[in-house]
Amino acid sequence: MNAALHLLVLSADPGVPDLERFADTQGHRLERLPPGATPRRVLAVPASELALHRLEMKAATPAQARAAAWHLLDGRLAQPREALELAVGADGDRRWVAVFTPAARERWLARAAARGFLPDAVLPDCLLLPEPTDEGEAFVAADTGLWRVRGHQLAFSAEPALAAQVLGSRPHTRVDASPAIESLLLRGAQAPAFALDLRPPRADKPQAGAVPARRLAALAAALLLSPLLVWAAQGLRHELGAARAEASANAALLAVAPDAAGPGRPLARARAELARRPAPARVGGGGAARRGGPGPRPRPRRAARAGG
C-alpha cells in the first residue's frame, strides 16, 4: 500500500446517503486526509445497476479480450449489444466482465462530479469484498437494503430475497455490521492494481487512424513554407542555369583565344579584349563579296550595219 485512499461508495437507494471514507497508506481509516496528500480516488458503483460475468479467456490484447467477451456473452444479454457497454478485467485466464448501459456510467460519474470527486478507478461495489478462500463459498455484506455478494464465479448486488434465491444452498459468510463492512471495502479499494475498471476510454489516447498532433503541426508548417520552398527552388534553378551558361561561354572563349586562361590573362579580361578585336571573316564570306562587288562594265554592243 503506497498511497492514501479516498473512497466514495454510491448508494443504490436514493434514501440512503453515499459512503465517503478516507484511509492512510497502511489502510487505516482516517477522518480526513492530511494536507498535501494525493490520494488514490476510487469510485464504487452499485453492482445492482450492472451485470458481472466470470469468463474463461486466454491472455490477449484489450481489443481481442473485448471481442472474445462479446462472443462469449452472445445470447446471454437481455438488451441488444448496441445499447450496452462492456469492461473486461485485465489479467488472468478467468476475468470479470461488467456489462452496463452508457447512461448508467454517465449517471455514476455525474453523481461523483457533483461532490467534486474525479475517480482514478471505477469499480462495482461487490468486487471490493474479499474473495472467499473456498471456490464453493460466497461472502455476503448485508448492511444496507441490498446484499452485496462476492464469490469465485458470481458477484452481484440484489435485494435479500433475490440474493438468497441466487445463493441457494451455497455456503456463505454473512457480515451485517457496518463498521466491519466499511473496513473491508477500504481494504479492497486499497489494492494497488485492480483488474476491472469501468471508466470510459481516456480521451488523450490516440484513436485508430487519428493523426498525432506533432504530425499535424509538421504538415501545417510544410504547407506554410511551401511557397518559400518553391521560390528557393526556382532561384536555385536559375542560378544553376546561369552557371551552366557561364561555363559554356568560357569554353567558347577558350576555343577562340586559347591563351585567355594563361597567367595574368583571366577570362574576364580576355573576354573584354576579344570584344575589342575586329570580327573574323566568315567562312566563304570573301568569295561572296567578290562575286557581289563591282566589276568591269560590259562593253556595249555595236549596232548592226544596214544592209550587213
C-alpha positions in Angstrom: 0.0 0.0 0.0 1.8 3.1 -1.2 -0.9 5.8 -1.5 -3.6 7.3 0.7 -7.2 6.4 -0.3 -10.3 8.4 -0.9 -13.3 6.0 -1.3 -16.7 7.0 -2.5 -19.4 4.3 -2.5 -22.5 5.3 -4.3 -25.8 4.1 -2.8 -28.3 2.3 -4.9 -31.1 3.6 -2.7 -31.8 7.3 -3.1 -32.9 7.4 0.5 -29.5 6.1 1.8 -26.6 8.6 1.7 -23.4 7.8 -0.2 -20.5 6.5 1.8 -17.3 8.6 1.7 -14.3 7.3 3.6 -10.5 8.0 3.8 -7.6 5.7 4.6 -3.9 6.2 5.1 -1.1 4.4 3.2 -1.5 1.4 5.7 -5.2 1.1 5.1 -6.2 2.6 8.4 -9.4 4.7 8.4 -8.9 8.5 8.7 -11.4 11.2 9.5 -9.8 13.3 6.8 -6.8 13.3 4.6 -3.7 15.1 5.8 -2.8 18.4 4.0 -1.0 17.9 0.7 -1.9 14.3 0.4 -2.5 13.0 -3.1 -4.8 10.0 -2.6 -6.0 7.4 -5.0 -9.7 8.1 -5.6 -11.8 5.0 -6.1 -15.5 5.2 -7.0 -17.6 2.1 -6.1 -20.8 1.9 -8.0 -23.9 -0.2 -7.3 -23.5 -3.6 -8.8 -27.3 -3.8 -8.9 -27.1 -1.4 -11.9 -24.9 -3.7 -14.0 -24.2 -7.4 -14.7 -21.0 -9.2 -13.8 -19.8 -12.4 -15.5 -16.7 -14.5 -14.9 -15.5 -15.7 -18.3 -12.7 -18.0 -19.4 -10.4 -16.4 -22.0 -6.8 -16.6 -22.9 -4.4 -13.7 -22.5 -4.9 -11.3 -25.3 -4.8 -7.6 -26.1 -7.6 -5.4 -24.7 -9.3 -5.3 -28.1 -9.1 -9.1 -28.5 -10.4 -9.6 -25.0 -13.4 -7.3 -25.6 -14.2 -9.2 -28.9 -13.9 -12.5 -27.1 -16.1 -11.3 -24.2 -18.9 -10.2 -26.7 -18.7 -13.5 -28.4 -18.9 -15.5 -25.1 -21.9 -13.4 -23.9 -23.8 -13.8 -27.2 -27.3 -15.0 -26.3 -26.9 -14.2 -22.6 -27.7 -10.4 -22.8 -31.1 -9.0 -22.0 -30.6 -6.0 -24.3 -29.2 -5.5 -27.8 -25.4 -5.3 -27.8 -25.5 -1.9 -29.5 -27.2 -0.5 -26.3 -24.6 -1.8 -23.9 -21.1 -1.1 -22.8 -18.6 -3.6 -21.7 -15.5 -3.6 -19.5 -13.1 -6.6 -19.2 -10.7 -7.4 -16.5 -7.0 -7.1 -17.5 -5.3 -10.2 -16.1 -5.8 -13.9 -15.8 -7.5 -16.7 -17.8 -10.7 -16.1 -15.8 -11.7 -12.5 -15.9 -14.5 -10.4 -14.6 -16.6 -8.8 -17.3 -19.0 -6.0 -16.5 -21.9 -5.2 -18.8 -23.8 -1.9 -18.3 -25.5 0.9 -20.2 -23.7 4.1 -21.1 -26.5 6.0 -19.3 -25.6 4.2 -16.1 -22.0 5.2 -16.3 -22.8 8.8 -17.1 -25.1 8.8 -14.0 -22.3 7.4 -11.8 -19.8 9.9 -13.0 -22.3 12.8 -12.7 -23.0 11.9 -9.1 -19.3 11.8 -8.3 -18.7 15.1 -10.1 -21.4 16.8 -8.1 -19.3 16.0 -5.0 -16.1 17.3 -6.7 -14.8 13.7 -7.0 -12.8 12.7 -10.0 -12.1 9.0 -9.8 -8.9 7.2 -10.6 -10.8 3.9 -10.9 -14.5 2.9 -11.1 -15.4 -0.5 -9.6 -18.5 -2.5 -8.8 -19.1 -2.3 -5.1 -19.4 -6.0 -4.6 -15.9 -6.7 -6.0 -14.4 -4.7 -3.2 -15.4 -7.5 -0.8 -12.8 -10.3 -0.1 -12.9 -13.3 -2.3 -13.6 -16.5 -0.3 -10.8 -19.0 0.0 -13.1 -21.8 -1.0 -14.4 -21.7 -4.5 -17.8 -23.1 -3.5 -18.4 -20.4 -0.8 -19.5 -16.8 -1.0 -19.2 -13.6 1.1 -22.2 -11.5 1.8 -22.3 -7.9 3.1 -25.8 -7.1 4.4 -25.5 -3.7 6.0 -27.9 -1.9 3.6 -31.2 -2.8 1.9 -29.2 -4.7 -0.7 -27.0 -7.7 -0.2 -23.5 -7.4 -1.8 -22.4 -10.9 -2.8 -18.9 -12.0 -3.8 -17.7 -15.5 -4.8 -15.3 -17.0 -7.2 -17.8 -17.4 -10.1 -20.5 -14.9 -9.1 -20.7 -11.4 -7.9 -23.8 -9.2 -7.6 -25.9 -6.9 -5.5 -29.6 -7.6 -5.1 -32.5 -7.5 -2.6 -32.2 -10.0 0.2 -34.9 -12.3 -1.1 -33.4 -12.4 -4.6 -29.9 -12.8 -3.3 -30.9 -15.7 -1.1 -32.6 -17.4 -4.1 -29.5 -17.0 -6.3 -27.2 -18.3 -3.5 -29.4 -21.3 -2.9 -27.6 -23.9 -0.8 -24.2 -22.4 -1.4 -22.4 -21.9 1.9 -21.7 -18.2 2.6 -20.3 -15.9 5.3 -22.6 -13.1 6.1 -21.5 -9.8 7.8 -24.1 -7.3 9.0 -22.1 -4.8 11.0 -21.5 -1.6 9.0 -18.1 -0.7 10.5 -16.7 -4.1 9.6 -18.0 -3.9 6.1 -16.6 -0.4 5.7 -13.2 -1.7 6.7 -13.5 -4.5 4.1 -14.4 -2.0 1.4 -11.5 0.2 2.3 -9.1 -2.7 2.2 -10.5 -3.9 -1.1 -10.2 -0.4 -2.7 -6.6 -0.1 -1.4 -5.4 -2.8 -3.7 -2.7 -1.3 -5.9 -3.8 -2.8 -9.1 -7.5 -3.8 -9.6 -8.1 -5.6 -12.8 -11.6 -4.2 -13.7 -12.2 -0.5 -14.4 -15.5 0.9 -15.6 -14.1 4.3 -16.6 -14.6 5.4 -20.2 -11.6 5.3 -22.6 -9.2 8.1 -22.0 -9.6 11.0 -24.4 -5.8 11.6 -24.6 -5.2 8.2 -26.2 -4.9 8.5 -30.0 -7.7 6.6 -31.8 -7.1 4.3 -34.6 -6.4 6.2 -37.8 -6.0 9.5 -35.9 -3.1 11.7 -36.9 -0.8 12.7 -34.0 -0.6 16.3 -33.1 3.1 16.5 -33.9 2.5 15.2 -37.4 -0.3 17.7 -37.9 2.0 20.5 -36.8 4.7 19.3 -39.2 2.2 19.2 -42.1 0.9 22.7 -41.3 4.5 24.0 -41.2 5.3 22.4 -44.5 2.2 23.9 -46.0 3.1 27.4 -44.8 6.7 27.0 -46.0 5.9 25.5 -49.4 5.8 28.9 -51.3 9.2 29.8 -49.9 10.5 26.4 -50.8 9.2 26.8 -54.4 10.7 30.3 -54.6 14.0 28.9 -53.4 13.9 26.0 -55.8 13.2 28.4 -58.7 16.1 30.6 -57.6 18.4 27.6 -57.4 17.3 26.5 -60.9 18.1 30.0 -62.3 21.5 30.0 -60.5 22.4 26.6 -61.9 21.3 27.8 -65.4 23.5 30.9 -65.1 26.4 28.8 -64.0 26.0 26.4 -67.0 25.7 29.4 -69.4 28.9 30.9 -67.8 30.7 27.6 -68.3 29.6 27.4 -72.0 30.8 31.0 -72.6 34.1 30.3 -71.1 34.5 27.2 -73.2 33.7 29.1 -76.4 36.1 31.9 -75.4 38.9 29.4 -74.8 38.2 27.9 -78.2 38.7 31.2 -79.9 41.5 32.6 -77.7 43.4 29.6 -76.1 45.8 32.0 -74.3 42.8 33.6 -72.4 43.4 31.3 -69.4 47.1 31.8 -69.2 49.0 33.6 -66.4 47.8 37.2 -66.0 45.1 36.7 -68.6 41.9 35.9 -66.7 38.9 35.1 -68.7 37.1 38.3 -67.9 40.0 40.4 -69.3 40.3 38.1 -72.2 36.7 38.5 -73.0 36.9 42.3 -72.9 39.9 42.1 -75.2 38.1 39.8 -77.6 35.2 42.3 -77.7 37.7 45.0 -79.0 39.1 42.8 -81.8 37.6 43.1 -85.3 35.2 40.3 -86.1 36.9 37.5 -88.1 35.8 36.9 -91.7 33.0 34.5 -92.1 33.8 31.2 -93.9 33.1 31.8 -97.6 32.3 35.5 -96.9 35.2 36.8 -99.1 34.1 34.9 -102.2 30.6 36.2 -101.8 31.9 39.7 -101.5 33.9 39.3 -104.7 31.0 37.9 -106.6 28.7 40.6 -105.5 31.2 43.5 -105.8 31.5 45.9 -108.7 33.4 44.7 -111.8 34.2 46.0 -115.2 31.3 47.3 -117.1 30.2 45.2 -120.1 31.2 46.6 -123.4 28.2 47.9 -125.4 27.3 46.0 -128.5 27.7 47.9 -131.7 24.7 48.5 -133.8 24.4 46.3 -136.9 25.3 47.9 -140.1 22.5 48.5 -142.6 22.4 46.0 -145.2 25.2 43.9 -143.4 
